[in-house]
Amino acid sequence: MLDVDAVTEILREAAEAAVLPRFRSLSEGEVTEKAPGELVTVADREAEELIGARLRDVVAAPVVGEEAASDDPGLLRALYGEPVAWLVDPVDGTRNFVRGDTRFAVMAALVRHGETVAAWILRPTEDRVYVAERGSGTWRDGVRVRREPAPADPARLHGSAATRFLAPDAKRRVEEAATRFASMGPGSHCVGVDYPLLFEGGQDFLLFHRTLPWDHAPGSLMLTEAGGVCLRPDGGEYRPGDDAVGLLCASDDECWKTARSLLVG
């Protein structure tokens, strides 16, 4: 039986040891670019090492961390080549973290046979934790979260769309569709914030193009376990080990169809 609480404590302890002490205290040498426009900090690397070492004591399985996989993309093979694997995003929303913005998270997920079966999102500055297990629902600080259907009228829907990696034509369509909704912005630049906003009712849909597994495995499971929908724009299932692009998440089936018709066509 999976010890869900043990993983929660691992994330909390790593955040207290490696992340929070650096929040709004990073020196210039502690922030670098791992790729153009992609920041990494000493907090990311230290937290990932701490979390990965201890997760193996909970379930003995390979750990695919964002920073380790950035250095060695071959680690991603564990998501479909191994029966069980861990995913770790030590600081989701690194750019926010560097700017002193509290919208960042520490996340983990457990993948079995290519499917996410358990997920954790910790918001360290709020000491708030979300947990989900496949078939057992989504929970915030011990209280179950259930997402209600959104309004049918698109003019009453609120959402976000990450357009940075979209092709020009796709980006133009999304921007033109924005006027059809009550509101649509770029999101918080932290999926560990955006997914909870969706399944707790603060937004009704999310559109992504790039779907790195450590970003989307935790939130996608939480959303579906809370009653929402998370599918590829063509209607296909999301699996963290595949190499497809695009992900549309919504409060319910009808909202998903409405958002898809306007944002994707």
C-alpha positions as CSV (number, residue, x, y, z in Angstrom):
1,M,0.0,0.0,0.0
2,L,1.4,3.4,-1.0
3,D,2.3,5.6,2.0
4,V,0.8,8.9,0.7
5,D,1.6,10.9,3.8
6,A,5.3,9.9,3.7
7,V,5.6,11.5,0.3
8,T,3.9,14.6,1.5
9,E,6.4,14.9,4.3
10,I,9.3,14.3,1.9
11,L,8.1,17.3,-0.2
12,R,7.6,19.5,2.9
13,E,11.0,18.7,4.3
14,A,12.8,19.3,1.0
15,A,10.9,22.6,0.6
16,E,11.9,23.7,4.2
17,A,15.6,22.6,3.7
18,A,16.3,23.7,0.1
19,V,13.5,25.9,-1.3
20,L,12.1,28.3,1.3
21,P,15.5,29.4,2.6
22,R,16.4,30.6,-0.9
23,F,13.1,32.4,-1.6
24,R,13.8,36.1,-2.1
25,S,17.4,35.3,-1.0
26,L,19.0,34.0,-4.2
27,S,22.4,35.4,-5.1
28,E,23.3,36.0,-8.7
29,G,25.4,32.9,-9.0
30,E,22.5,30.7,-7.8
31,V,20.4,31.3,-10.9
32,T,21.4,30.1,-14.4
33,E,19.9,29.2,-17.7
34,K,19.7,25.6,-18.6
35,A,18.2,26.5,-22.0
36,P,17.3,29.9,-23.6
37,G,14.6,31.4,-21.4
38,E,14.6,28.4,-19.0
39,L,15.9,29.2,-15.5
40,V,17.2,26.8,-12.9
41,T,18.4,27.6,-9.4
42,V,20.4,26.0,-6.7
43,A,17.1,25.4,-4.9
44,D,15.7,23.3,-7.9
45,R,18.8,21.1,-7.9
46,E,19.1,20.6,-4.2
47,A,15.4,19.9,-3.7
48,E,15.4,17.4,-6.5
49,E,18.3,15.5,-5.0
50,L,16.7,15.4,-1.6
51,I,13.3,14.3,-2.8
52,G,14.6,11.7,-5.2
53,A,16.8,10.0,-2.7
54,R,13.9,9.6,-0.2
55,L,11.2,8.6,-2.7
56,R,13.1,5.4,-3.5
57,D,12.5,4.4,0.2
58,V,8.8,4.7,-0.4
59,V,8.7,2.9,-3.7
60,A,11.9,1.5,-5.1
61,A,11.7,2.9,-8.6
62,P,13.7,5.2,-11.0
63,V,13.3,8.9,-10.3
64,V,12.8,11.2,-13.3
65,G,13.5,14.7,-12.1
66,E,13.1,17.8,-14.2
67,E,16.7,18.9,-13.7
68,A,18.3,15.4,-14.1
69,A,16.2,14.8,-17.3
70,S,17.3,18.2,-18.6
71,D,20.9,17.0,-18.3
72,D,20.1,13.4,-19.5
73,P,16.9,13.2,-21.6
74,G,17.3,9.4,-21.7
75,L,15.9,9.2,-18.2
76,L,12.5,9.8,-19.7
77,R,12.5,6.2,-21.0
78,A,11.7,5.0,-17.5
79,L,8.2,6.4,-17.9
80,Y,7.3,3.8,-20.5
81,G,10.2,1.3,-20.1
82,E,9.9,0.6,-16.4
83,P,6.8,-0.8,-14.6
84,V,7.0,2.0,-12.0
85,A,8.7,5.4,-12.0
86,W,8.7,8.6,-10.0
87,L,8.4,12.1,-11.5
88,V,9.7,15.1,-9.6
89,D,9.3,18.8,-10.3
90,P,11.3,20.4,-7.4
91,V,10.3,24.0,-8.1
92,D,7.5,24.4,-10.6
93,G,7.3,28.1,-11.5
94,T,11.0,28.7,-11.2
95,R,10.8,32.1,-12.9
96,N,8.1,33.2,-10.4
97,F,10.4,31.9,-7.6
98,V,13.3,33.9,-8.9
99,R,11.2,37.0,-9.0
100,G,10.0,36.6,-5.5
101,D,6.5,35.7,-6.6
102,T,4.8,33.1,-4.3
103,R,3.2,31.3,-7.2
104,F,5.5,28.3,-7.2
105,A,5.1,24.6,-6.1
106,V,6.9,21.4,-5.3
107,M,5.4,18.5,-7.2
108,A,5.7,14.7,-7.5
109,A,3.8,11.9,-9.2
110,L,4.0,8.1,-9.3
111,V,3.6,6.4,-12.7
112,R,2.7,2.7,-13.2
113,H,2.8,1.1,-16.6
114,G,2.7,4.6,-18.2
115,E,-0.2,5.9,-16.2
116,T,-0.2,8.4,-13.4
117,V,-1.5,6.7,-10.3
118,A,-0.7,9.2,-7.5
119,A,0.2,12.9,-7.4
120,W,1.2,15.6,-5.0
121,I,1.3,19.4,-5.3
122,L,2.8,21.4,-2.3
123,R,2.5,25.2,-2.2
124,P,5.3,25.9,0.3
125,T,4.5,29.5,1.1
126,E,0.9,28.6,2.0
127,D,1.8,25.2,3.6
128,R,-1.0,23.8,1.4
129,V,-0.9,20.4,-0.1
130,Y,-3.0,18.6,-2.7
131,V,-3.0,14.8,-3.0
132,A,-4.7,12.4,-5.4
133,E,-4.7,8.7,-6.0
134,R,-6.3,7.0,-9.0
135,G,-9.8,5.9,-8.0
136,S,-9.6,7.7,-4.6
137,G,-10.3,11.3,-5.4
138,T,-8.4,14.6,-4.9
139,W,-7.8,16.1,-1.5
140,R,-6.7,19.5,-0.3
141,D,-5.3,19.4,3.3
142,G,-7.4,16.4,4.0
143,V,-10.7,17.7,2.5
144,R,-12.0,16.2,-0.7
145,V,-12.2,18.4,-3.7
146,R,-15.0,18.0,-6.3
147,R,-15.3,20.2,-9.4
148,E,-18.8,21.2,-10.4
149,P,-19.8,21.7,-14.1
150,A,-19.1,25.1,-15.6
151,P,-21.8,27.3,-17.2
152,A,-22.8,26.4,-20.7
153,D,-22.4,29.9,-22.1
154,P,-18.8,30.5,-23.2
155,A,-19.3,34.2,-22.3
156,R,-19.4,33.0,-18.6
157,L,-16.3,30.9,-18.8
158,H,-12.9,31.8,-17.3
159,G,-9.7,30.2,-18.4
160,S,-6.1,30.5,-19.5
161,A,-4.0,29.5,-22.5
162,A,-0.2,29.2,-22.6
163,T,0.6,30.5,-26.1
164,R,4.4,30.8,-25.9
165,F,5.1,27.6,-27.9
166,L,2.2,27.7,-30.3
167,A,2.6,28.1,-34.0
168,P,1.7,31.6,-35.3
169,D,-1.7,30.4,-36.8
170,A,-2.7,28.5,-33.6
171,K,-1.6,31.5,-31.5
172,R,-3.7,33.8,-33.6
173,R,-6.8,31.6,-33.2
174,V,-6.4,31.5,-29.5
175,E,-6.0,35.2,-29.2
176,E,-9.1,35.8,-31.4
177,A,-11.1,33.4,-29.3
178,A,-10.3,35.3,-26.1
179,T,-13.1,37.8,-26.6
180,R,-15.7,35.0,-26.6
181,F,-15.0,34.1,-23.0
182,A,-15.6,36.0,-19.8
183,S,-11.8,36.1,-19.3
184,M,-8.8,34.4,-20.6
185,G,-5.2,35.1,-19.7
186,P,-1.8,33.4,-19.9
187,G,-2.0,31.6,-16.6
188,S,0.2,32.0,-13.6
189,H,3.3,30.4,-15.3
190,C,3.1,27.7,-12.7
191,V,0.9,24.6,-13.4
192,G,1.0,23.8,-9.7
193,V,-1.1,26.9,-9.3
194,D,-3.2,26.7,-12.5
195,Y,-4.5,23.1,-12.0
196,P,-5.8,23.7,-8.5
197,L,-7.5,26.9,-9.7
198,L,-9.3,24.8,-12.3
199,F,-10.4,21.9,-10.1
200,E,-11.3,24.2,-7.2
201,G,-13.5,26.4,-9.4
202,G,-11.4,29.5,-10.0
203,Q,-11.1,28.7,-13.7
204,D,-13.0,26.6,-16.1
205,F,-10.4,25.6,-18.7
206,L,-6.7,25.5,-19.4
207,L,-4.9,25.1,-22.7
208,F,-1.2,24.0,-23.0
209,H,1.0,23.2,-26.0
210,R,4.1,21.9,-24.3
211,T,3.3,19.0,-21.9
212,L,6.4,18.0,-20.0
213,P,5.6,15.0,-17.8
214,W,6.8,16.5,-14.5
215,D,4.6,19.5,-15.2
216,H,1.3,17.8,-16.1
217,A,1.3,14.3,-14.5
218,P,0.3,15.6,-11.1
219,G,-2.3,18.2,-12.0
220,S,-4.0,16.1,-14.7
221,L,-4.6,13.2,-12.3
222,M,-5.9,15.6,-9.7
223,L,-8.3,17.2,-12.2
224,T,-9.8,14.0,-13.4
225,E,-10.1,12.6,-9.9
226,A,-12.0,15.8,-8.9
227,G,-14.4,15.2,-11.8
228,G,-12.8,17.3,-14.6
229,V,-11.5,16.4,-18.0
230,C,-7.9,16.4,-19.3
231,L,-7.4,15.3,-22.9
232,R,-5.2,16.0,-25.9
233,P,-6.9,18.4,-28.3
234,D,-7.8,15.5,-30.6
235,G,-9.6,13.8,-27.8
236,G,-6.8,11.3,-27.0
237,E,-5.8,10.4,-23.4
238,Y,-2.9,12.1,-21.8
239,R,-0.1,9.8,-20.7
240,P,3.1,11.3,-19.2
241,G,5.5,9.1,-21.2
242,D,4.2,10.0,-24.7
243,D,5.7,12.6,-27.0
244,A,2.5,14.3,-28.2
245,V,1.9,18.0,-27.8
246,G,-1.2,19.9,-26.7
247,L,-3.4,19.5,-23.7
248,L,-6.9,20.9,-23.0
249,C,-8.2,20.6,-19.5
250,A,-11.7,21.6,-18.4
251,S,-14.3,21.4,-15.6
252,D,-16.5,18.9,-17.5
253,D,-17.1,17.3,-20.9
254,E,-19.3,20.1,-22.2
255,C,-16.9,22.8,-21.2
256,W,-14.1,20.9,-22.8
257,K,-16.0,20.7,-26.1
258,T,-16.9,24.3,-26.0
259,A,-13.3,25.4,-25.3
260,R,-12.0,23.1,-28.0
261,S,-14.3,24.4,-30.6
262,L,-13.3,28.0,-30.0
263,L,-9.6,27.5,-29.2
264,V,-8.6,24.7,-31.5
265,G,-11.3,24.4,-34.1
